[in-house]
Amino acid sequence: MRSKNIILYYTKKLMAFVLSVLVLSLVVFYVSRLAPGDPLYSYYGDRVEKMSDSEREWAESQLGLNKPIHIQYIHWFENAIRGNFGISYKYKIDVVKVIGGRLPNTLILGGIGFVLIFILALGLGILCTWYEDKWPDRLLCKIGTVTSCIPEFWLSIALIFLFSVNLKLLPSSGAYSIGSGDNVIDRISHLTLPLTVVVVSHLWYYAYMIRNKLLEEVRAEYVLLAKSKGLSKKNILFKHCLRNIVPSYLSIMAISVPHILGGTYIVETVFSYPGIGTLSYESARYQDYNLLMALCILSGTLVILCNIVVQIVNERIDPRMKKDESVQVSEVIEVG
């Protein structure tokens, strides 16, 4: 019975994942094609203006754009499940190769930003909890509230104006200088400003959530019992309260993926950073349908997968969630 429950549990998760990705692909496919714009401009450029009606029909047939949308989707889906996402209208090469050239830059920026945000957020949350209602807590809360209200694009422009235009200390765009792709120092200098914006824009939002979760634990009844037994404040906070918020901490990290990912895309666009963000902007701007679909599926799959994985981890860490899930699965089996 236990193995049957486990199989049913993971089957439900897999079905939810597949269905979510399928719905995402349908929505993006239809919305992109119903939006105003001419995808032929992306492929043929200004030559489209000089095309006759017959030439235009031929061009659309070559790209498969002359068929009904549902037929186009079926054709795209059949190719996609075989790993063929088509060619980019703008770059004239396979979209997988286009994305592969930009993906490492986004992984560096987003990955480092993600790790820094949650290490610093946890540290700030613990610090504010330790000094609750004292000047360090009040000061950090005020500073965090101000920084979290600053729009990412405005902060990016301000940093470019200060450190690139006036002080000329850091580059304002790109991932590295020409011919310096393997120079670590050069890459770090190009990464500094975008990474600063990503971290500053999101840090306090998650630090405040962690602070509140810790304060809820600090005010719980078991903490009073621990204090009555003579346990120190440090022992209670780090060995009991902090351990109890781990499921919530993981949930916050999962929920943050689309938030931080979206912020990374904005920062990439402002700094002309050659990553997935700027590529997404270009694909939407030029109606590069195949590239846009691949990018949306990639981003959406990451977000959905993170949420499902963290949900599974939480249900294994928190016995109460695991118990609830077991009861639900048992009820499904009994009904069946």
Contacts in CASP RR format, 6 or more apart in sequence:
PFRMAT RR
TARGET T0000
AUTHOR 0000-0000-0000
METHOD contacts of the structure
MODEL  1
MRSKNIILYYTKKLMAFVLSVLVLSLVVFYVSRLAPGDPLYSYYGDRVEK
MSDSEREWAESQLGLNKPIHIQYIHWFENAIRGNFGISYKYKIDVVKVIG
GRLPNTLILGGIGFVLIFILALGLGILCTWYEDKWPDRLLCKIGTVTSCI
PEFWLSIALIFLFSVNLKLLPSSGAYSIGSGDNVIDRISHLTLPLTVVVV
SHLWYYAYMIRNKLLEEVRAEYVLLAKSKGLSKKNILFKHCLRNIVPSYL
SIMAISVPHILGGTYIVETVFSYPGIGTLSYESARYQDYNLLMALCILSG
TLVILCNIVVQIVNERIDPRMKKDESVQVSEVIEVG
1 333 0 8 1.000
4 333 0 8 1.000
5 326 0 8 1.000
5 329 0 8 1.000
5 330 0 8 1.000
5 333 0 8 1.000
8 329 0 8 1.000
8 332 0 8 1.000
8 333 0 8 1.000
9 325 0 8 1.000
9 329 0 8 1.000
13 308 0 8 1.000
13 311 0 8 1.000
13 312 0 8 1.000
16 308 0 8 1.000
17 304 0 8 1.000
17 305 0 8 1.000
17 308 0 8 1.000
20 304 0 8 1.000
21 297 0 8 1.000
21 300 0 8 1.000
21 301 0 8 1.000
21 304 0 8 1.000
24 296 0 8 1.000
24 297 0 8 1.000
24 300 0 8 1.000
24 304 0 8 1.000
25 77 0 8 1.000
25 80 0 8 1.000
25 293 0 8 1.000
25 296 0 8 1.000
25 297 0 8 1.000
26 73 0 8 1.000
28 292 0 8 1.000
28 293 0 8 1.000
28 296 0 8 1.000
28 297 0 8 1.000
29 69 0 8 1.000
29 72 0 8 1.000
29 73 0 8 1.000
29 76 0 8 1.000
29 293 0 8 1.000
30 69 0 8 1.000
30 73 0 8 1.000
32 284 0 8 1.000
32 287 0 8 1.000
32 289 0 8 1.000
32 292 0 8 1.000
32 293 0 8 1.000
33 69 0 8 1.000
33 72 0 8 1.000
33 289 0 8 1.000
34 69 0 8 1.000
35 287 0 8 1.000
37 287 0 8 1.000
38 48 0 8 1.000
38 287 0 8 1.000
39 63 0 8 1.000
39 65 0 8 1.000
39 89 0 8 1.000
39 286 0 8 1.000
39 287 0 8 1.000
39 288 0 8 1.000
39 289 0 8 1.000
40 48 0 8 1.000
40 51 0 8 1.000
40 56 0 8 1.000
40 59 0 8 1.000
40 60 0 8 1.000
40 63 0 8 1.000
40 65 0 8 1.000
41 48 0 8 1.000
41 286 0 8 1.000
41 287 0 8 1.000
42 89 0 8 1.000
42 90 0 8 1.000
42 286 0 8 1.000
42 287 0 8 1.000
42 288 0 8 1.000
43 59 0 8 1.000
43 63 0 8 1.000
43 89 0 8 1.000
43 90 0 8 1.000
43 92 0 8 1.000
44 51 0 8 1.000
44 59 0 8 1.000
48 56 0 8 1.000
48 59 0 8 1.000
51 59 0 8 1.000
57 66 0 8 1.000
60 66 0 8 1.000
63 89 0 8 1.000
64 72 0 8 1.000
64 75 0 8 1.000
65 72 0 8 1.000
67 75 0 8 1.000
76 290 0 8 1.000
76 293 0 8 1.000
79 85 0 8 1.000
79 86 0 8 1.000
80 293 0 8 1.000
80 297 0 8 1.000
83 96 0 8 1.000
85 94 0 8 1.000
85 95 0 8 1.000
85 96 0 8 1.000
85 290 0 8 1.000
85 293 0 8 1.000
85 294 0 8 1.000
86 94 0 8 1.000
86 95 0 8 1.000
86 290 0 8 1.000
87 93 0 8 1.000
87 94 0 8 1.000
87 95 0 8 1.000
87 290 0 8 1.000
88 94 0 8 1.000
88 95 0 8 1.000
88 98 0 8 1.000
88 283 0 8 1.000
88 288 0 8 1.000
88 290 0 8 1.000
88 291 0 8 1.000
89 286 0 8 1.000
89 287 0 8 1.000
89 288 0 8 1.000
89 289 0 8 1.000
89 290 0 8 1.000
89 291 0 8 1.000
90 282 0 8 1.000
90 283 0 8 1.000
90 286 0 8 1.000
90 288 0 8 1.000
90 291 0 8 1.000
91 98 0 8 1.000
91 291 0 8 1.000
95 290 0 8 1.000
95 291 0 8 1.000
95 294 0 8 1.000
96 294 0 8 1.000
98 279 0 8 1.000
98 291 0 8 1.000
99 276 0 8 1.000
99 279 0 8 1.000
99 291 0 8 1.000
99 294 0 8 1.000
99 295 0 8 1.000
99 298 0 8 1.000
102 274 0 8 1.000
102 275 0 8 1.000
102 276 0 8 1.000
102 278 0 8 1.000
102 279 0 8 1.000
103 275 0 8 1.000
103 276 0 8 1.000
105 175 0 8 1.000
105 273 0 8 1.000
105 274 0 8 1.000
105 275 0 8 1.000
106 264 0 8 1.000
106 268 0 8 1.000
106 275 0 8 1.000
106 276 0 8 1.000
106 277 0 8 1.000
108 187 0 8 1.000
108 191 0 8 1.000
109 191 0 8 1.000
109 194 0 8 1.000
109 195 0 8 1.000
109 198 0 8 1.000
109 264 0 8 1.000
109 267 0 8 1.000
109 268 0 8 1.000
109 273 0 8 1.000
109 275 0 8 1.000
110 198 0 8 1.000
110 260 0 8 1.000
110 261 0 8 1.000
110 264 0 8 1.000
112 191 0 8 1.000
112 195 0 8 1.000
113 195 0 8 1.000
113 198 0 8 1.000
113 199 0 8 1.000
113 260 0 8 1.000
113 264 0 8 1.000
114 256 0 8 1.000
114 257 0 8 1.000
114 260 0 8 1.000
116 195 0 8 1.000
116 199 0 8 1.000
117 198 0 8 1.000
117 199 0 8 1.000
117 202 0 8 1.000
117 203 0 8 1.000
117 206 0 8 1.000
117 256 0 8 1.000
117 260 0 8 1.000
118 206 0 8 1.000
118 249 0 8 1.000
118 253 0 8 1.000
118 256 0 8 1.000
120 199 0 8 1.000
120 203 0 8 1.000
120 207 0 8 1.000
121 203 0 8 1.000
121 204 0 8 1.000
121 206 0 8 1.000
121 207 0 8 1.000
121 209 0 8 1.000
121 210 0 8 1.000
122 207 0 8 1.000
122 210 0 8 1.000
122 249 0 8 1.000
123 207 0 8 1.000
124 140 0 8 1.000
124 203 0 8 1.000
124 204 0 8 1.000
124 207 0 8 1.000
124 210 0 8 1.000
124 211 0 8 1.000
125 207 0 8 1.000
125 208 0 8 1.000
125 210 0 8 1.000
125 211 0 8 1.000
125 214 0 8 1.000
126 210 0 8 1.000
126 214 0 8 1.000
126 237 0 8 1.000
126 242 0 8 1.000
127 136 0 8 1.000
127 137 0 8 1.000
127 140 0 8 1.000
128 136 0 8 1.000
128 137 0 8 1.000
128 140 0 8 1.000
128 141 0 8 1.000
128 207 0 8 1.000
128 211 0 8 1.000
129 211 0 8 1.000
129 214 0 8 1.000
129 215 0 8 1.000
129 218 0 8 1.000
129 237 0 8 1.000
129 241 0 8 1.000
130 233 0 8 1.000
130 237 0 8 1.000
131 137 0 8 1.000
132 215 0 8 1.000
132 218 0 8 1.000
140 207 0 8 1.000
141 208 0 8 1.000
143 204 0 8 1.000
144 203 0 8 1.000
144 204 0 8 1.000
144 207 0 8 1.000
144 208 0 8 1.000
145 204 0 8 1.000
147 200 0 8 1.000
147 201 0 8 1.000
147 203 0 8 1.000
147 204 0 8 1.000
148 201 0 8 1.000
148 202 0 8 1.000
148 203 0 8 1.000
148 204 0 8 1.000
148 205 0 8 1.000
150 200 0 8 1.000
150 201 0 8 1.000
152 197 0 8 1.000
152 198 0 8 1.000
152 201 0 8 1.000
152 263 0 8 1.000
152 266 0 8 1.000
152 267 0 8 1.000
152 270 0 8 1.000
153 266 0 8 1.000
153 270 0 8 1.000
155 197 0 8 1.000
155 200 0 8 1.000
155 201 0 8 1.000
156 193 0 8 1.000
156 194 0 8 1.000
156 197 0 8 1.000
156 266 0 8 1.000
156 267 0 8 1.000
156 270 0 8 1.000
156 271 0 8 1.000
157 270 0 8 1.000
159 193 0 8 1.000
159 196 0 8 1.000
159 197 0 8 1.000
160 172 0 8 1.000
160 193 0 8 1.000
160 270 0 8 1.000
160 271 0 8 1.000
163 169 0 8 1.000
163 170 0 8 1.000
163 193 0 8 1.000
164 170 0 8 1.000
164 171 0 8 1.000
164 172 0 8 1.000
164 193 0 8 1.000
165 172 0 8 1.000
170 189 0 8 1.000
170 190 0 8 1.000
170 192 0 8 1.000
170 193 0 8 1.000
171 177 0 8 1.000
171 189 0 8 1.000
171 190 0 8 1.000
171 193 0 8 1.000
172 193 0 8 1.000
172 271 0 8 1.000
173 271 0 8 1.000
173 272 0 8 1.000
173 273 0 8 1.000
174 190 0 8 1.000
174 271 0 8 1.000
174 272 0 8 1.000
174 273 0 8 1.000
174 274 0 8 1.000
175 181 0 8 1.000
175 187 0 8 1.000
175 190 0 8 1.000
175 191 0 8 1.000
175 273 0 8 1.000
175 274 0 8 1.000
175 275 0 8 1.000
176 183 0 8 1.000
176 186 0 8 1.000
176 187 0 8 1.000
176 190 0 8 1.000
177 183 0 8 1.000
177 186 0 8 1.000
177 190 0 8 1.000
180 186 0 8 1.000
180 187 0 8 1.000
181 187 0 8 1.000
190 273 0 8 1.000
193 271 0 8 1.000
194 267 0 8 1.000
194 268 0 8 1.000
194 271 0 8 1.000
194 273 0 8 1.000
197 267 0 8 1.000
197 270 0 8 1.000
198 260 0 8 1.000
198 263 0 8 1.000
198 264 0 8 1.000
198 267 0 8 1.000
201 263 0 8 1.000
202 256 0 8 1.000
202 259 0 8 1.000
202 260 0 8 1.000
202 263 0 8 1.000
205 259 0 8 1.000
206 252 0 8 1.000
206 256 0 8 1.000
209 252 0 8 1.000
210 245 0 8 1.000
210 249 0 8 1.000
210 252 0 8 1.000
213 245 0 8 1.000
213 248 0 8 1.000
213 249 0 8 1.000
214 237 0 8 1.000
214 241 0 8 1.000
214 242 0 8 1.000
214 245 0 8 1.000
217 223 0 8 1.000
217 240 0 8 1.000
217 241 0 8 1.000
217 244 0 8 1.000
217 245 0 8 1.000
218 236 0 8 1.000
218 237 0 8 1.000
218 241 0 8 1.000
220 241 0 8 1.000
222 240 0 8 1.000
223 236 0 8 1.000
223 240 0 8 1.000
223 241 0 8 1.000
226 235 0 8 1.000
226 236 0 8 1.000
226 240 0 8 1.000
227 236 0 8 1.000
246 317 0 8 1.000
247 313 0 8 1.000
247 314 0 8 1.000
247 317 0 8 1.000
247 318 0 8 1.000
247 321 0 8 1.000
250 310 0 8 1.000
250 313 0 8 1.000
250 314 0 8 1.000
250 317 0 8 1.000
251 310 0 8 1.000
251 314 0 8 1.000
253 310 0 8 1.000
254 306 0 8 1.000
254 307 0 8 1.000
254 309 0 8 1.000
254 310 0 8 1.000
254 311 0 8 1.000
255 307 0 8 1.000
257 302 0 8 1.000
257 303 0 8 1.000
257 306 0 8 1.000
257 307 0 8 1.000
258 303 0 8 1.000
261 299 0 8 1.000
261 302 0 8 1.000
261 303 0 8 1.000
264 277 0 8 1.000
265 276 0 8 1.000
265 277 0 8 1.000
265 280 0 8 1.000
265 281 0 8 1.000
267 273 0 8 1.000
268 274 0 8 1.000
268 275 0 8 1.000
268 276 0 8 1.000
268 277 0 8 1.000
268 278 0 8 1.000
269 277 0 8 1.000
269 278 0 8 1.000
269 281 0 8 1.000
272 278 0 8 1.000
276 295 0 8 1.000
276 298 0 8 1.000
276 299 0 8 1.000
279 291 0 8 1.000
279 295 0 8 1.000
280 292 0 8 1.000
280 295 0 8 1.000
280 296 0 8 1.000
280 299 0 8 1.000
282 288 0 8 1.000
282 291 0 8 1.000
283 291 0 8 1.000
283 292 0 8 1.000
283 295 0 8 1.000
284 292 0 8 1.000
314 321 0 8 1.000
315 321 0 8 1.000
315 322 0 8 1.000
315 325 0 8 1.000
316 322 0 8 1.000
END
